[in-house]
Amino acid sequence: MKVSDIKANGVSYYTPAKSSIPTIETAIGLYKMRFTEDEILDKFDQTDRFYPGMRFNDNHAVAIRIAAAITRTAISKAGTENDLILEGYIKAFVDSLSGSEMDIIILDGLSCCASADHWYTFEKEWS
């Protein structure tokens, strides 16, 4: 798998990545220690709308979205839906990531959460 293939798009099936969630959560916590909220928001695609709400601020929620994105990609790349095989494939992938590669995935997960936070926070104003 390549980091560039992984795109967070909400919460979906992530069972094979459950064992990697603690590693991802730790990396998210460290990322948030290295960058302020404003610095993180400045890294997002500025053509989209974001709000640092509940999902963005919950490292577990961000990790779930990342785990789901990794699982989707793993299923397509590994060519199997066997949870045991996928779990090993995903764990090996997550463990092999460099710090800068993990940062790319984390930023994508944070962006997904902040986008959802914006939509669900302000949707009533648009109705």
C-alpha positions in Angstrom: 0.0 0.0 0.0 1.0 3.6 -0.5 0.2 6.5 1.8 -1.1 8.4 -1.2 -3.8 5.7 -1.7 -5.3 6.2 1.7 -8.2 8.7 1.9 -10.4 9.1 4.9 -14.1 9.4 4.1 -16.1 9.0 7.3 -16.5 5.9 9.4 -16.9 2.5 7.7 -15.7 -1.0 8.3 -12.4 -1.1 10.2 -12.4 -4.4 12.2 -9.1 -5.6 10.6 -7.4 -2.4 11.7 -8.5 -2.5 15.4 -5.1 -3.7 16.7 -3.4 -0.7 15.0 -5.7 1.9 16.5 -3.6 2.4 19.7 -0.5 3.1 17.5 -2.5 5.5 15.4 -4.0 7.3 18.4 -0.6 7.7 20.0 0.7 9.2 16.7 -2.3 11.6 16.6 -1.6 12.8 20.1 2.1 13.4 19.3 1.0 15.3 16.1 -1.3 17.5 18.1 1.6 18.3 20.5 3.8 19.3 17.7 1.3 21.6 15.9 -1.3 24.0 17.3 -4.9 23.8 16.2 -4.5 26.8 13.9 -1.4 25.3 12.3 -3.3 22.1 11.6 -6.2 23.9 10.1 -3.9 26.0 7.9 -2.6 22.7 6.4 -6.0 21.7 5.1 -7.3 22.3 1.6 -8.5 25.9 1.9 -11.2 25.4 -0.7 -13.1 23.2 1.8 -14.8 24.2 5.0 -13.7 23.0 8.4 -14.6 23.3 12.1 -12.5 22.0 14.9 -15.4 20.3 16.7 -16.0 17.1 18.7 -14.7 14.7 16.1 -11.6 16.8 15.3 -10.7 17.0 19.0 -11.3 13.3 19.7 -8.2 11.3 18.9 -10.1 8.1 18.9 -12.7 9.4 16.4 -9.8 10.5 14.1 -8.1 7.1 14.5 -11.3 5.3 13.6 -11.6 7.2 10.3 -8.0 6.5 9.5 -8.4 2.8 10.4 -11.4 2.7 8.1 -9.5 4.3 5.2 -6.6 2.0 5.7 -9.0 -1.0 5.8 -10.7 0.1 2.5 -7.3 0.4 0.8 -6.0 -2.9 2.2 -9.0 -4.8 0.9 -8.5 -3.4 -2.6 -4.7 -3.9 -2.5 -4.6 -7.3 -0.8 -7.4 -8.7 -2.9 -9.0 -10.4 0.1 -11.6 -9.7 2.7 -10.2 -12.2 5.2 -10.0 -10.3 8.5 -7.0 -12.3 9.8 -4.9 -11.7 6.6 -6.0 -8.0 6.5 -5.1 -7.5 10.1 -1.5 -8.7 9.5 -1.3 -6.7 6.3 -2.5 -3.5 8.0 -0.4 -4.0 11.1 2.7 -4.4 9.0 1.8 -1.3 7.0 1.2 0.9 10.0 4.4 -0.4 11.7 6.4 0.4 8.6 5.3 4.0 8.3 7.9 6.8 8.7 6.9 9.8 10.8 6.3 12.0 7.8 4.1 9.3 6.2 2.1 8.9 9.4 1.7 12.7 9.5 0.1 12.7 6.0 -2.4 10.0 7.1 -3.1 11.9 10.3 -3.7 15.2 8.5 -6.1 13.5 6.2 -8.0 12.0 9.2 -8.1 15.3 11.0 -9.4 17.0 7.8 -12.1 14.4 7.4 -13.2 15.0 11.0 -13.1 18.8 10.8 -15.1 18.7 7.6 -17.8 16.5 9.2 -17.8 18.8 12.3 -18.4 21.8 10.0 -21.3 20.1 8.2 -23.0 18.8 11.3 -22.4 21.9 13.3 -23.8 24.3 10.8 -26.3 22.2 8.8 -29.3 23.6 10.6 -28.3 27.1 9.4 -28.4 25.9 5.8 -31.8 24.3 6.0 
